[in-house]
Amino acid sequence: DSIVEDLVAIVEAKIELLKIELKEEAAKAVTKIISAVVLALLLFLILIFVSITIATLLNHFLESRFWGFAIVTAFYLLLLVAFKLFRVGEKLEKRIEMSLSNFEEEDTETSDSDEQP
């Protein structure tokens, strides 16, 4: 009877340990996602301000109020067409998928190595 109670206690402890490990992994994943979103937002803002600066400089040199903005807009439209023609989006999605799967493999490897004595 004592052995059964000990086994039940061990199983319950193992379940609690797994719950704690899952919470830690979820917290790490959420932290990385939030960091990536903040970084992407900052990079987007930098891109916007640099684009406005370039457009304003072009306006100054072209002595116009709108041609600089038109040129910058045309540049981004050409960039979009090039991305679509060369299917950069699909390649980027594949790279992101590969990096996420590598991240998951690394995460499981580190948690496995932590458990070994």
SULKALIN-V860091 format. One record per pair of residues at least 12 apart in sequence whose C-alpha atoms are under 6 Angstrom apart, sorted by the first residue. I is the first residue (numbers start at 1). J is the second residue. Records with the same first field share a line. If there is no record, write none. Layout:
I->J / J
This chain:
55->68 / 69
